[in-house]
Amino acid sequence: MDYLGENLKYLRKTNGLTQEELAGKLNIKRSAIGAYEEGRATPKISVLQQLASLFRISIDNLVGQSFKETGIPELSNNTDIHGKNIRIITAVVNKENKEHITLVPVKACAGYTKGFGDPDFIEKLPVFDFPLPELSQERTYRVFQISGDSMEPIKSGSYIICEYVLDWDYIKEGESYIIITQTEGILFKRLYKKGDQLLLQSDNPEYAPYTIPLFELMEVWKALGYISFELPDPKEAALNKLHNLMMDMKNDISKMKK
């Protein structure tokens, strides 16, 4: 943390922000910014992650080098795809040091984008275990409850079972992911890599696809399955089958064009 206070003040002034304005962007008190800049307090990991995302730099650079001497590194042109820099994933473990699966309900989604790296926040979320052979004890899983109809036929209120993805090179074209973004919060979409951007595709054709830059990403979770307490309507099943066939054809056509 040798250069944190100095760099924070430098970044804030370079971007024309007052302490009050920066505190508002981070949802913390103005006095906390002053304490960080003067070295009287150290921010939590979650705040460091927010700062890194806001200013498009790595946490390593934020705390480990003087921007006054070296200038501000451009992370937006060198996004940490492979997770080589500090990327914290907070998990709750049992007495045997085995990870529980954390549940992020809809009511906690807004808070998760601010506190996903904060152990105090994560520990307050519900946890459970799935005794399923498909889930390895060596990997990190999380369950996110979704809202909205953009990914129908998966209904609003469903719980998406996800596996953590550290290296974003392993994002598979056209598969479904939960992503945590800097500006749009938690999103459930099909992903397609487009250079230094991601194309986000909804399963509901009423929603148009759009792109976001990779540096907007904070976490990536691969969707493995889901739990829903709304049983399917037989009439919808036929429509869903037709929809899936159309999606498969679209993906095949895209691959042929490439």
C-alpha positions as CSV (number, residue, x, y, z in Angstrom):
1,M,0.0,0.0,0.0
2,D,3.1,2.3,-0.2
3,Y,1.7,4.5,-3.0
4,L,-2.0,4.1,-2.5
5,G,-2.7,7.5,-0.9
6,E,-0.5,9.4,-3.2
7,N,-1.9,7.7,-6.3
8,L,-5.5,8.1,-5.2
9,K,-5.1,11.8,-4.8
10,Y,-3.3,12.0,-8.1
11,L,-6.0,10.0,-10.0
12,R,-8.8,12.0,-8.4
13,K,-7.3,15.4,-9.4
14,T,-6.3,14.2,-12.8
15,N,-9.9,13.2,-13.4
16,G,-11.2,16.5,-12.0
17,L,-13.0,14.9,-9.1
18,T,-13.5,16.4,-5.6
19,Q,-13.3,14.0,-2.6
20,E,-17.1,14.3,-2.3
21,E,-17.7,13.3,-6.0
22,L,-15.3,10.4,-5.8
23,A,-16.9,9.2,-2.5
24,G,-20.3,9.3,-4.3
25,K,-19.1,7.1,-7.1
26,L,-17.9,4.6,-4.5
27,N,-20.9,4.9,-2.2
28,I,-18.7,5.7,0.8
29,K,-18.2,8.8,3.0
30,R,-16.1,11.7,1.9
31,S,-14.1,11.5,5.1
32,A,-13.0,8.0,4.0
33,I,-11.4,9.4,0.8
34,G,-9.5,11.9,2.9
35,A,-8.3,9.2,5.2
36,Y,-7.1,7.0,2.3
37,E,-5.3,9.8,0.7
38,E,-3.5,10.8,3.9
39,G,-2.6,7.3,4.8
40,R,-4.7,7.3,8.0
41,A,-6.8,4.3,6.8
42,T,-6.6,1.4,4.3
43,P,-9.6,0.7,2.0
44,K,-11.2,-2.7,2.0
45,I,-10.5,-5.0,-1.0
46,S,-14.0,-4.2,-2.4
47,V,-13.1,-0.5,-2.5
48,L,-9.8,-1.2,-4.1
49,Q,-11.6,-3.2,-6.8
50,Q,-14.0,-0.4,-7.4
51,L,-11.1,2.1,-7.6
52,A,-9.3,-0.1,-10.1
53,S,-12.4,-0.5,-12.2
54,L,-13.3,3.2,-12.0
55,F,-9.9,4.4,-13.1
56,R,-9.2,1.5,-15.4
57,I,-6.0,0.4,-13.7
58,S,-4.8,-2.7,-11.9
59,I,-4.8,-3.0,-8.1
60,D,-1.1,-3.9,-8.4
61,N,-0.3,-0.6,-10.1
62,L,-2.5,1.3,-7.8
63,V,-0.6,0.3,-4.7
64,G,2.8,-0.6,-6.0
65,Q,4.1,2.3,-8.2
66,S,4.1,6.1,-8.1
67,F,2.0,7.6,-10.9
68,K,3.7,10.9,-10.4
69,E,6.9,9.3,-11.5
70,T,5.7,6.8,-14.1
71,G,2.4,8.2,-15.3
72,I,-0.9,6.4,-15.2
73,P,-0.8,3.0,-16.9
74,E,-3.5,2.4,-19.5
75,L,-5.4,-0.8,-18.5
76,S,-8.2,-0.1,-21.0
77,N,-5.7,-1.1,-23.7
78,N,-4.2,-4.0,-21.8
79,T,-7.1,-5.6,-20.0
80,D,-6.1,-8.4,-17.6
81,I,-7.7,-11.3,-19.5
82,H,-5.9,-14.0,-17.7
83,G,-6.3,-12.9,-14.1
84,K,-2.6,-12.3,-13.5
85,N,-3.1,-9.2,-11.4
86,I,-4.9,-9.3,-8.1
87,R,-8.4,-10.5,-8.6
88,I,-10.0,-11.4,-5.3
89,I,-12.8,-14.0,-5.0
90,T,-14.3,-14.2,-1.5
91,A,-15.8,-17.5,-0.4
92,V,-17.2,-19.0,2.8
93,V,-15.8,-22.3,4.0
94,N,-16.9,-24.9,6.5
95,K,-15.0,-26.5,9.4
96,E,-13.2,-28.8,7.0
97,N,-12.1,-25.8,4.9
98,K,-14.4,-26.8,2.0
99,E,-16.1,-23.9,0.2
100,H,-19.9,-23.4,0.6
101,I,-21.9,-22.2,-2.4
102,T,-23.0,-18.6,-1.8
103,L,-26.5,-17.5,-2.9
104,V,-27.0,-14.0,-4.3
105,P,-30.7,-13.3,-4.2
106,V,-32.3,-10.5,-6.3
107,K,-32.5,-8.2,-3.3
108,A,-28.7,-8.5,-2.8
109,C,-27.7,-8.0,-6.4
110,A,-27.2,-4.2,-6.2
111,G,-25.1,-4.6,-3.1
112,Y,-23.0,-7.4,-4.6
113,T,-21.6,-5.1,-7.3
114,K,-20.1,-3.0,-4.5
115,G,-19.3,-5.7,-2.0
116,F,-18.3,-8.8,-4.0
117,G,-14.8,-8.6,-2.6
118,D,-15.8,-7.7,0.9
119,P,-15.7,-10.7,3.3
120,D,-18.2,-9.0,5.6
121,F,-20.7,-8.6,2.8
122,I,-20.3,-12.2,1.4
123,E,-20.5,-13.8,4.9
124,K,-24.0,-12.2,5.3
125,L,-25.3,-13.9,2.2
126,P,-27.0,-17.4,2.4
127,V,-24.8,-20.4,1.9
128,F,-25.5,-24.1,1.2
129,D,-24.0,-27.2,-0.4
130,F,-25.1,-29.3,-3.4
131,P,-24.2,-33.0,-3.0
132,L,-24.1,-33.4,-6.8
133,P,-21.3,-35.3,-8.6
134,E,-21.4,-32.7,-11.4
135,L,-20.0,-30.1,-9.0
136,S,-16.3,-30.5,-8.1
137,Q,-15.1,-29.7,-4.6
138,E,-12.0,-28.1,-6.1
139,R,-13.9,-25.3,-7.8
140,T,-15.8,-22.2,-6.7
141,Y,-19.5,-22.0,-7.4
142,R,-22.1,-19.3,-6.8
143,V,-25.9,-19.1,-7.4
144,F,-27.4,-15.8,-8.7
145,Q,-31.1,-15.2,-8.7
146,I,-32.2,-13.3,-11.9
147,S,-35.0,-10.9,-12.6
148,G,-36.6,-9.9,-15.9
149,D,-37.5,-11.7,-19.1
150,S,-34.4,-11.1,-21.3
151,M,-33.3,-14.8,-21.0
152,E,-36.6,-16.5,-21.4
153,P,-37.5,-19.4,-21.5
154,I,-35.6,-19.2,-18.2
155,K,-38.1,-17.3,-16.0
156,S,-37.6,-14.3,-13.9
157,G,-36.8,-15.4,-10.3
158,S,-34.9,-18.5,-11.4
159,Y,-31.6,-19.4,-9.6
160,I,-28.6,-19.7,-12.0
161,I,-25.9,-22.2,-10.8
162,C,-22.5,-20.9,-11.8
163,E,-18.8,-21.7,-11.8
164,Y,-16.2,-19.0,-11.4
165,V,-14.0,-18.2,-14.4
166,L,-10.6,-16.7,-13.6
167,D,-9.1,-16.6,-17.1
168,W,-11.5,-14.9,-19.5
169,D,-9.9,-16.6,-22.5
170,Y,-12.0,-19.6,-21.5
171,I,-15.2,-17.8,-22.3
172,K,-16.9,-20.0,-24.8
173,E,-18.8,-18.4,-27.7
174,G,-22.6,-18.5,-27.5
175,E,-22.7,-20.0,-23.9
176,S,-24.5,-18.3,-21.0
177,Y,-22.7,-16.5,-18.3
178,I,-23.4,-14.3,-15.3
179,I,-21.1,-11.3,-15.5
180,I,-20.4,-8.5,-12.9
181,T,-19.8,-5.2,-14.7
182,Q,-18.7,-1.8,-13.5
183,T,-21.6,0.2,-14.9
184,E,-24.5,-2.2,-15.5
185,G,-24.2,-4.4,-12.4
186,I,-25.1,-8.1,-12.7
187,L,-26.1,-9.4,-16.2
188,F,-27.1,-12.8,-17.4
189,K,-26.4,-13.2,-21.2
190,R,-24.8,-15.3,-23.9
191,L,-21.3,-14.0,-24.6
192,Y,-19.4,-13.6,-27.9
193,K,-15.8,-12.2,-27.9
194,K,-15.2,-9.3,-30.3
195,G,-11.6,-8.3,-29.9
196,D,-11.4,-6.1,-26.8
197,Q,-15.2,-6.2,-26.4
198,L,-17.9,-8.7,-25.6
199,L,-21.2,-9.0,-27.5
200,L,-24.0,-9.7,-25.1
201,Q,-27.0,-11.6,-26.5
202,S,-30.3,-12.3,-24.9
203,D,-32.3,-15.5,-25.6
204,N,-35.5,-13.4,-25.8
205,P,-35.4,-12.0,-29.4
206,E,-37.2,-8.9,-28.2
207,Y,-33.9,-7.7,-26.7
208,A,-31.3,-6.4,-29.2
209,P,-27.6,-7.5,-28.6
210,Y,-25.1,-5.0,-27.6
211,T,-21.4,-4.8,-26.8
212,I,-19.4,-3.7,-23.7
213,P,-15.6,-3.3,-23.4
214,L,-13.7,-6.0,-21.6
215,F,-12.3,-3.6,-19.0
216,E,-15.9,-3.2,-17.7
217,L,-15.8,-6.8,-16.4
218,M,-15.2,-7.4,-12.7
219,E,-16.2,-11.1,-12.4
220,V,-17.3,-13.8,-14.8
221,W,-19.4,-16.9,-13.8
222,K,-20.2,-19.7,-16.3
223,A,-23.8,-20.8,-16.1
224,L,-24.1,-24.5,-15.5
225,G,-27.8,-25.0,-14.8
226,Y,-30.7,-23.4,-13.0
227,I,-33.4,-23.9,-10.4
228,S,-36.9,-22.7,-11.0
229,F,-40.1,-22.9,-9.0
230,E,-42.3,-22.1,-12.0
231,L,-43.1,-25.4,-13.9
232,P,-43.1,-25.1,-17.7
233,D,-46.4,-24.9,-19.6
234,P,-46.7,-27.7,-22.2
235,K,-47.6,-25.1,-24.9
236,E,-44.4,-23.2,-24.1
237,A,-42.3,-26.3,-24.4
238,A,-43.0,-26.5,-28.1
239,L,-42.2,-22.8,-28.6
240,N,-39.0,-23.2,-26.6
241,K,-37.9,-26.1,-28.8
242,L,-38.5,-24.0,-31.9
243,H,-36.6,-21.1,-30.4
244,N,-33.7,-23.3,-29.5
245,L,-33.6,-24.7,-33.1
246,M,-33.5,-21.2,-34.4
247,M,-30.7,-20.2,-32.0
248,D,-28.7,-23.3,-33.1
249,M,-29.2,-22.4,-36.8
250,K,-28.1,-18.8,-36.1
251,N,-24.9,-20.0,-34.3
252,D,-24.1,-22.4,-37.2
253,I,-24.5,-19.6,-39.7
254,S,-22.2,-17.4,-37.7
255,K,-19.5,-20.1,-37.6
256,M,-19.8,-20.6,-41.3
257,K,-19.3,-16.9,-42.0
258,K,-16.1,-17.0,-39.9
